[in-house]
Amino acid sequence: MLESLTCQYGKVHCVQWLLDNTSAANEMSNSAARFGLIQLTIQSGQDDCLKYLLSYISAKYLELGNFLT
């Protein structure tokens, strides 16, 4: 999982490229993989990567309709 290495070392542009141009986006479709990557990013103190990941995940996987009743 290359995106985990790039998140661990704070390379936002690399994470963005991987998610846009490789199968890394398919790996992110698994919620366990998303949470693991978020956890690694937090533990590594990579705030910029965390902001990007949360933005990417919320745009791609969260639907407000699921939360509105």
C-alpha positions in Angstrom: 0.0 0.0 0.0 2.1 2.9 -1.3 -0.3 5.5 -0.1 0.4 4.5 3.5 4.1 5.3 3.0 3.3 8.6 1.4 0.9 9.5 4.2 3.4 8.4 6.9 6.0 10.8 5.4 3.7 13.6 4.6 3.7 13.6 0.8 0.3 15.0 0.0 0.9 15.4 -3.7 2.0 11.7 -3.9 -1.1 10.5 -2.1 -3.2 12.6 -4.5 -1.4 11.2 -7.5 -1.7 7.6 -6.3 -5.4 7.9 -5.6 -6.1 9.5 -9.0 -3.8 7.3 -11.1 -3.5 3.9 -9.6 -5.5 1.1 -8.0 -5.0 2.8 -4.6 -8.5 4.2 -4.9 -9.9 0.7 -5.1 -8.1 -0.2 -1.9 -9.8 2.8 -0.3 -13.2 1.4 -1.0 -12.7 -0.9 2.0 -13.6 0.9 5.2 -11.0 -1.0 7.2 -8.3 0.2 4.8 -9.6 3.8 5.1 -9.6 3.8 8.9 -6.1 2.2 9.0 -4.7 4.8 6.7 -6.3 7.6 8.7 -4.9 6.1 11.9 -1.4 5.8 10.4 -1.6 9.4 9.2 -2.6 10.7 12.6 0.1 8.7 14.4 2.7 10.1 12.0 1.5 13.6 12.7 0.9 14.4 9.0 -1.8 17.0 9.3 -1.8 18.0 5.6 -2.2 14.4 4.5 -4.9 13.9 7.0 -6.9 16.8 5.7 -6.5 15.6 2.1 -7.6 12.0 3.0 -10.6 13.2 5.0 -11.6 15.5 2.1 -11.1 12.7 -0.4 -13.0 10.1 1.7 -15.9 12.5 2.5 -16.3 13.4 -1.2 -16.1 9.8 -2.4 -17.7 7.7 0.2 -20.0 9.7 2.5 -23.5 10.5 1.5 -25.4 13.0 3.6 -28.7 11.3 2.7 -27.6 8.3 4.9 -27.4 10.6 8.0 -30.6 12.6 7.5 -33.8 11.2 8.9 
